[in-house]
Protein backbone atom coordinates (compact mmCIF):
# COMPACT_ATOMS: atom_id res chain seq x y z
CA UNK A 1 0.00 0.00 0.00
CA UNK A 2 1.30 3.45 -0.86
CA UNK A 3 1.74 6.20 1.69
CA UNK A 4 -0.71 8.36 -0.27
CA UNK A 5 -3.56 5.85 0.11
CA UNK A 6 -2.79 5.34 3.81
CA UNK A 7 -2.94 9.08 4.41
CA UNK A 8 -6.51 9.28 3.17
CA UNK A 9 -7.65 6.21 5.09
CA UNK A 10 -6.96 7.80 8.48
CA UNK A 11 -8.72 11.05 7.51
CA UNK A 12 -5.63 13.28 7.58
CA UNK A 13 -3.87 15.06 4.78
CA UNK A 14 -0.27 14.03 5.36
CA UNK A 15 1.15 15.95 2.44
CA UNK A 16 3.95 18.37 3.15
CA UNK A 17 2.99 21.95 2.29
CA UNK A 18 5.12 24.91 1.35
CA UNK A 19 2.95 27.84 0.32
CA UNK A 20 3.85 31.20 -1.16
CA UNK A 21 1.73 33.96 0.38
CA UNK A 22 0.57 35.16 -3.07
CA UNK A 23 -0.83 31.68 -3.86
CA UNK A 24 -3.63 32.06 -1.32
CA UNK A 25 -6.12 34.86 -2.03
CA UNK A 26 -7.62 37.10 0.62
CA UNK A 27 -11.29 36.26 1.17
CA UNK A 28 -14.02 37.96 3.11
CA UNK A 29 -14.81 36.22 6.38
CA UNK A 30 -18.43 37.13 5.61
CA UNK A 31 -18.30 34.56 2.79
CA UNK A 32 -16.42 31.89 4.71
CA UNK A 33 -18.32 32.42 7.95
CA UNK A 34 -15.44 30.98 9.95
CA UNK A 35 -15.23 33.65 12.62
CA UNK A 36 -18.63 35.35 12.46
CA UNK A 37 -17.25 38.81 13.25
CA UNK A 38 -18.62 42.19 12.13
CA UNK A 39 -17.97 42.74 8.39
CA UNK A 40 -14.57 43.88 7.22
CA UNK A 41 -12.22 41.06 8.22
CA UNK A 42 -10.29 39.31 5.42
CA UNK A 43 -8.81 35.83 5.80
CA UNK A 44 -6.30 33.56 4.08
CA UNK A 45 -6.91 29.98 5.14
CA UNK A 46 -3.54 28.24 4.96
CA UNK A 47 -4.47 24.92 6.53
CA UNK A 48 -7.60 23.41 8.02
CA UNK A 49 -7.87 20.03 9.69
CA UNK A 50 -11.49 19.24 10.60
CA UNK A 51 -10.48 16.14 12.57
CA UNK A 52 -8.11 18.04 14.86
CA UNK A 53 -10.26 21.19 14.59
CA UNK A 54 -7.11 23.16 13.80
CA UNK A 55 -7.30 26.25 11.61
CA UNK A 56 -4.15 28.10 10.49
CA UNK A 57 -4.83 31.42 8.82
CA UNK A 58 -3.85 34.99 8.25
CA UNK A 59 -6.37 37.65 9.19
CA UNK A 60 -6.42 41.25 7.99
CA UNK A 61 -8.26 43.91 9.98
CA UNK A 62 -8.90 47.27 8.29
CA UNK A 63 -7.84 50.56 9.87
CA UNK A 64 -10.27 51.51 12.63
CA UNK A 65 -11.77 48.04 13.02
CA UNK A 66 -12.81 46.89 16.50
CA UNK A 67 -13.09 43.19 17.21
CA UNK A 68 -15.82 42.85 19.83
CA UNK A 69 -15.27 41.41 23.28
CA UNK A 70 -15.96 37.73 22.69
CA UNK A 71 -15.42 34.12 23.51
CA UNK A 72 -15.17 30.97 21.42
CA UNK A 73 -14.89 27.25 22.03
CA UNK A 74 -11.22 27.16 21.16
CA UNK A 75 -7.89 28.62 22.01
CA UNK A 76 -5.93 30.83 19.67
CA UNK A 77 -2.33 31.76 19.30
CA UNK A 78 -1.75 35.06 17.44
CA UNK A 79 1.41 36.59 16.00
CA UNK A 80 1.15 40.17 14.78
CA UNK A 81 2.85 40.43 11.36
CA UNK A 82 1.95 44.00 10.28
CA UNK A 83 0.30 47.07 11.79
CA UNK A 84 -1.10 47.52 15.30
CA UNK A 85 -3.25 45.35 17.54
CA UNK A 86 -4.31 47.03 20.77
CA UNK A 87 -5.56 44.72 23.50
CA UNK A 88 -5.29 44.20 27.24
CA UNK A 89 -3.67 47.61 27.72
CA UNK A 90 -0.89 46.88 25.22
CA UNK A 91 -0.09 48.42 21.85
CA UNK A 92 1.22 45.39 19.94
CA UNK A 93 3.32 45.57 16.76
CA UNK A 94 4.93 43.12 14.32
CA UNK A 95 6.52 40.25 16.24
CA UNK A 96 4.28 40.60 19.31
CA UNK A 97 2.11 37.72 20.52
CA UNK A 98 -1.35 37.07 22.00
CA UNK A 99 -2.78 33.88 23.47
CA UNK A 100 -6.48 33.50 24.21
CA UNK A 101 -8.49 30.68 25.64
CA UNK A 102 -12.22 29.96 25.81
CA UNK A 103 -12.85 32.71 28.35
CA UNK A 104 -14.10 36.24 27.48
CA UNK A 105 -11.44 38.50 25.98
CA UNK A 106 -11.23 41.70 23.96
CA UNK A 107 -12.26 44.00 22.58
CA UNK A 108 -9.28 44.29 20.25
CA UNK A 109 -8.74 47.61 18.49
CA UNK A 110 -6.88 47.98 15.19
CA UNK A 111 -6.54 51.78 14.91
CA UNK A 112 -4.15 51.68 11.93
CA UNK A 113 -5.07 48.25 10.56
CA UNK A 114 -3.34 44.96 11.24
CA UNK A 115 -2.42 41.57 9.84
CA UNK A 116 -1.89 38.54 12.04
CA UNK A 117 -1.05 34.87 11.70
CA UNK A 118 -3.36 32.87 13.92
CA UNK A 119 -3.86 29.24 14.88
CA UNK A 120 -7.21 28.14 16.33
CA UNK A 121 -7.72 24.79 17.99
CA UNK A 122 -11.44 24.15 18.31
CA UNK A 123 -14.45 26.07 17.04
CA UNK A 124 -13.26 29.54 15.94
CA UNK A 125 -16.79 30.99 15.82
CA UNK A 126 -16.76 34.22 17.84
CA UNK A 127 -19.63 34.69 20.29
CA UNK A 128 -20.23 38.37 21.04
CA UNK A 129 -23.01 40.79 21.97
CA UNK A 130 -24.01 43.32 19.30
CA UNK A 131 -25.32 45.83 21.87
CA UNK A 132 -22.05 45.78 23.78
CA UNK A 133 -20.10 46.22 20.54
CA UNK A 134 -22.26 49.19 19.48
CA UNK A 135 -21.52 50.88 22.83
CA UNK A 136 -17.74 50.45 22.50
CA UNK A 137 -15.70 53.65 22.99
CA UNK A 138 -12.32 53.58 21.26
CA UNK A 139 -9.31 53.87 23.56
CA UNK A 140 -6.38 53.77 21.14
CA UNK A 141 -5.63 56.68 18.82
CA UNK A 142 -4.63 56.11 15.19
CA UNK A 143 -1.22 57.32 14.05
CA UNK A 144 -1.82 57.31 10.29
CA UNK A 145 -4.17 59.21 7.97
CA UNK A 146 -5.77 55.92 6.93
CA UNK A 147 -6.21 55.06 10.60
CA UNK A 148 -7.93 58.38 11.36
CA UNK A 149 -10.37 57.83 8.48
CA UNK A 150 -10.94 54.21 9.49
CA UNK A 151 -11.61 54.97 13.14
CA UNK A 152 -14.04 57.76 12.18
CA UNK A 153 -15.82 55.38 9.78
CA UNK A 154 -16.25 52.58 12.33
CA UNK A 155 -17.25 54.95 15.17
CA UNK A 156 -19.87 56.46 12.83
CA UNK A 157 -21.17 53.00 11.90
CA UNK A 158 -21.53 51.98 15.55
CA UNK A 159 -23.32 55.26 16.39
CA UNK A 160 -25.74 54.51 13.53
CA UNK A 161 -26.42 51.07 15.03
CA UNK A 162 -24.50 49.20 12.34
CA UNK A 163 -22.33 46.34 13.38
N, C-alpha and C positions, 0 to 999 in steps of 0.2 A: 504494500500500500504506500502511496506517495504521501509526503508531508502535506501537500496541498489538500488532498482529500481528508486527511486526519484533522486538519485545522477546521474544516467546515463541520465535521461531525460533532465536535465538542461545543460548537456555537460561537467560537471566537475567531476573529480575523487575526491570524498570526503573522501576516505579512509585515515586513519591515517597511517603514514609511520615512521618506525624506521629502519634505514639501517646501517648495519656494513660496514665499508669501504671496506673490502675484498670481499663483495658480489657484488660489481660493478667493472667490469674489466676496465682497461685503454684501450682506443681505440684511433686510429689515427684520428685526425681531418680531415685528407685528405679523409678518408672513410666517415665520417659523413657529412663533408662539412658545418658544422654549422658556423664556423668563417671565413673560406676562407683566412687563413694566410699562409705564406710560410711553407713548410713541416717541420715537427719536433715536433709540438705541440701534446700532448696527452690529452685526455679528459675523465672524468667520469661524465656522465649525471646522476644526482641524481633525478631531477624532471623537467618535461617540461609540461607546460600548454599552448596549442596553442590558447585557447580562450583569456587568459590574456596576451599572448605572454611573459610569464615569463619562464626563463631558469635558473635553479640552477645547477652548475657544479663545478667540480674541474678541474683545468688545470695544466699541467706539462710542463715547458719549459726547454729544455736541456741546459747544460752549454754552454755559448757563444751565445745563441740565441738572436736575435734582433727582436722585434715586431715592424713592420714599423709604422711610423707616419700614423694615420688613423682617420677615422670617422665611425660612424654607426648610423642607425636610432633607437637608443635605449640609455638608460643610463645603466651604470654598477656600481656595488658596489663590491669592491675587498678587500679581507682580505688575506694577505700573511701568509701562514702556514709553509713554509720551504724555506730555501735558501735566495737569494737576488733578489730584483726587483729594478732597478735603473731608476727613472723617475722624471722629473720636478726638477732636481738638488738634489734629495734626494736618499740616499742609504737605501732602506726599507728592513726590516727583519721581521721574524715571529711576528705576532701581529700588524703590521703596516697596514694602510688602504689607499685605493685609491678610489676616486669617479670620474667618467667621464660621460659626457653628450654627446649629438649629435653634438658636435663641434670638430674640429681637436685636437688630442692629441697624445702624443708619440713623438719620438720612445721610447719604453721601452727596456732597456738592462737587460739581465739575465746572468751576467758574470760567475757566479758559479752555474747556474741552479736555478729553483724556482718552488714551487707549490703554488697555490692560490685557494681559494674558491671564486667563483664569481656568482653574480646574475645579469642577463640581463633582462630588461623589454623593449621589442620591438624586432626589427630585429637585431640579433647579427652579421650579416654579416659585416666583416671589409672591408672598401673601402680604398685602398691605391695605391700609384703609385710605380710600379716596379723600374723605373729609379731612383727615389728618394731613394728607399731602397738600391739599388745597390751602390749608392754614399755615404751611411752612413759611418761615421768614428766613431769608438767606443770611448767613453769617459771614461767609468768605467773599471778599471783594475781588473782582476780575482785575487782571493786570494788562490785558490786551484789548484792542479796539473790538475784535471779534467777541471777546468775552463780555465786554460791556453791552454790546448789542444782544448777545445771547441771554445774559441774565435778565435784561429788560424784557425780552420776548417771553421768557418762561415765567417771570413774575406777573406779567400782564395776563398770560394764559391762566395762571392759577387764580388771579383776581376775578377773571371772567368765568370761573367755575369749570375751566377746561383742564382735564388731566393730561 
